[in-house]
């Protein structure tokens, strides 16, 4: 979990409250749009499962259910991010941990949705209506992850939780620890 000091309300480095509130509003809009995409993803996954021909057997249905569950989990994770960003007042350690945990889990859920959705599409036949609905489901899960899943609660101006941003922070942390050891 990032060790940034978030015990006070999120503010900019300059202390400009207007800049801070605009940044927070932007982050809130991002996580809300991710929640909307995740909601649509669940709708599309449910629709794909509903039109899946029963002739295909349990393999296709199992993957379809896993895809629906993964889309539902992404909806829950996006909801957690919305709650974390919508709460007013100082940022507590619990909110910070909840947001960070949802962020990390969003990667695993996205991967699960992709694997399950592609497997369900393959089992159903790539030209089927179900496969098309799963394609939209997967796209919406990806949009939800990118707009809400990576937006963990953090100080103003810090990069979101994308893999390159994490690698940059890890590299800086390693360099700082090596500098402390050398001193």
C-alpha positions as CSV (number, residue, x, y, z in Angstrom):
1,X,0.0,0.0,0.0
2,X,1.3,3.5,-0.8
3,X,2.8,5.2,2.3
4,X,1.6,8.7,1.3
5,X,0.3,10.8,4.2
6,X,-3.4,11.0,3.6
7,X,-4.5,11.7,7.2
8,X,-5.7,15.1,6.1
9,X,-8.1,16.1,3.3
10,X,-6.6,15.7,-0.1
11,X,-4.9,19.0,-1.1
12,X,-2.4,20.2,-3.7
13,X,1.2,20.8,-2.9
14,X,0.6,24.5,-3.2
15,X,-2.2,24.3,-0.7
16,X,-4.7,25.8,-3.3
17,X,-8.1,24.5,-2.2
18,X,-9.6,25.4,-5.6
19,X,-7.1,23.2,-7.4
20,X,-7.6,20.5,-4.9
21,X,-11.4,20.5,-5.2
22,X,-11.2,20.5,-9.0
23,X,-8.8,17.5,-8.9
24,X,-11.0,15.6,-6.5
25,X,-14.1,16.3,-8.6
26,X,-12.3,14.9,-11.6
27,X,-11.4,11.8,-9.7
28,X,-15.0,11.4,-8.5
29,X,-16.3,11.7,-12.1
30,X,-13.8,9.1,-13.2
31,X,-14.8,6.5,-10.6
32,X,-18.5,7.3,-11.2
33,X,-18.1,6.7,-15.0
34,X,-16.3,3.4,-14.1
35,X,-19.2,2.4,-11.9
36,X,-21.6,3.1,-14.8
37,X,-19.4,1.0,-17.2
38,X,-19.3,-1.8,-14.7
39,X,-23.1,-1.7,-14.3
40,X,-23.5,-1.9,-18.1
41,X,-21.0,-4.8,-18.1
42,X,-23.2,-6.8,-15.7
43,X,-26.2,-6.1,-17.9
44,X,-24.4,-7.2,-21.0
45,X,-23.1,-10.3,-19.2
46,X,-26.5,-11.2,-18.0
47,X,-27.9,-10.7,-21.5
48,X,-25.2,-13.0,-22.9
49,X,-26.0,-15.6,-20.4
50,X,-29.8,-15.3,-21.1
51,X,-29.4,-15.8,-24.9
52,X,-26.8,-18.6,-24.6
53,X,-28.3,-21.6,-26.2
54,X,-28.9,-24.4,-23.7
55,X,-27.7,-26.9,-26.3
56,X,-24.1,-25.9,-25.7
57,X,-23.7,-27.8,-22.5
58,X,-22.3,-27.0,-19.1
59,X,-18.8,-25.9,-20.2
60,X,-20.1,-22.8,-22.0
61,X,-22.6,-22.1,-19.2
62,X,-19.9,-22.4,-16.6
63,X,-17.7,-19.8,-18.3
64,X,-20.7,-17.6,-18.9
65,X,-21.5,-17.6,-15.1
66,X,-17.9,-16.9,-14.3
67,X,-17.9,-13.9,-16.7
68,X,-21.1,-12.6,-15.0
69,X,-19.6,-13.1,-11.5
70,X,-16.4,-11.3,-12.6
71,X,-18.4,-8.4,-14.1
72,X,-20.4,-8.3,-10.8
73,X,-17.2,-8.2,-8.8
74,X,-15.9,-5.3,-10.9
75,X,-19.2,-3.5,-10.1
76,X,-18.6,-4.0,-6.4
77,X,-14.9,-2.9,-6.6
78,X,-16.0,0.2,-8.6
79,X,-18.6,0.9,-5.9
80,X,-16.0,0.7,-3.2
81,X,-13.9,3.3,-5.1
82,X,-16.9,5.6,-5.4
83,X,-17.6,5.3,-1.7
84,X,-13.9,6.0,-0.9
85,X,-13.8,9.1,-3.1
86,X,-17.3,10.4,-2.2
87,X,-16.8,10.5,1.6
88,X,-16.2,14.0,2.9
89,X,-13.7,14.9,5.6
90,X,-10.3,13.7,6.4
91,X,-9.0,10.5,4.7
92,X,-8.7,7.7,7.3
93,X,-6.5,4.7,7.1
94,X,-9.5,2.5,6.7
95,X,-10.7,4.3,3.6
96,X,-7.2,4.3,2.2
97,X,-6.8,0.6,2.8
98,X,-10.3,-0.2,1.4
99,X,-9.5,1.8,-1.8
100,X,-6.1,0.3,-2.2
101,X,-7.4,-3.3,-1.8
102,X,-10.2,-2.7,-4.3
103,X,-7.5,-1.3,-6.7
104,X,-5.3,-4.4,-6.4
105,X,-8.2,-6.8,-6.7
106,X,-9.5,-5.0,-9.8
107,X,-6.5,-6.4,-11.8
108,X,-7.3,-10.0,-10.8
109,X,-11.0,-9.5,-11.5
110,X,-10.3,-8.0,-14.9
111,X,-8.0,-10.9,-15.8
112,X,-10.7,-13.4,-14.7
113,X,-13.3,-11.6,-16.8
114,X,-11.1,-11.6,-19.8
115,X,-10.3,-15.4,-19.6
116,X,-13.8,-16.4,-18.8
117,X,-15.4,-14.2,-21.4
118,X,-13.1,-15.4,-24.1
119,X,-13.6,-19.0,-23.1
120,X,-17.4,-18.5,-23.1
121,X,-17.3,-16.8,-26.5
122,X,-15.2,-19.6,-27.9
123,X,-17.5,-22.3,-26.5
124,X,-20.6,-20.5,-27.7
125,X,-19.2,-19.8,-31.2
126,X,-17.6,-16.6,-32.1
127,X,-20.4,-15.6,-34.5
128,X,-23.1,-16.0,-31.9
129,X,-25.1,-13.2,-30.2
130,X,-23.7,-14.3,-26.9
131,X,-20.2,-13.9,-28.1
132,X,-21.0,-10.4,-29.2
133,X,-22.5,-9.5,-25.9
134,X,-19.5,-10.9,-24.1
135,X,-17.2,-8.8,-26.2
136,X,-19.1,-5.7,-25.0
137,X,-19.0,-7.1,-21.5
138,X,-15.2,-7.4,-21.6
139,X,-14.8,-4.0,-23.1
140,X,-17.0,-2.5,-20.3
141,X,-15.1,-4.4,-17.6
142,X,-11.8,-3.0,-19.1
143,X,-13.3,0.6,-19.2
144,X,-14.5,0.2,-15.6
145,X,-11.0,-1.0,-14.4
146,X,-9.2,1.8,-16.2
147,X,-11.6,4.6,-15.1
148,X,-12.4,3.4,-11.5
149,X,-10.3,0.4,-10.6
150,X,-6.9,2.1,-10.8
151,X,-8.2,5.3,-9.1
152,X,-7.2,4.4,-5.5
153,X,-7.5,7.2,-2.9
154,X,-4.2,9.2,-3.2
155,X,-2.8,12.7,-2.8
156,X,-3.4,15.3,-5.5
157,X,-1.2,15.0,-8.5
158,X,0.0,11.5,-7.9
159,X,-0.3,9.1,-10.8
160,X,-3.1,6.5,-10.7
161,X,-2.4,2.9,-9.9
162,X,-1.3,1.8,-13.3
163,X,1.5,-0.8,-13.7
164,X,4.0,1.7,-15.1
165,X,3.2,4.2,-12.3
166,X,3.7,1.4,-9.7
167,X,7.0,0.5,-11.3
168,X,8.2,4.1,-11.2
169,X,7.3,4.4,-7.5
170,X,9.0,1.0,-6.8
171,X,12.2,2.1,-8.6
172,X,12.3,5.4,-6.7
173,X,11.7,3.5,-3.4
174,X,14.6,1.1,-4.2
175,X,16.9,4.0,-5.1
176,X,16.0,5.9,-1.9
177,X,16.6,2.8,0.3
178,X,20.0,2.2,-1.4
179,X,20.9,5.8,-0.8
180,X,20.1,5.4,2.9
181,X,22.2,2.3,3.1
182,X,25.2,4.0,1.5
183,X,25.0,6.9,3.8
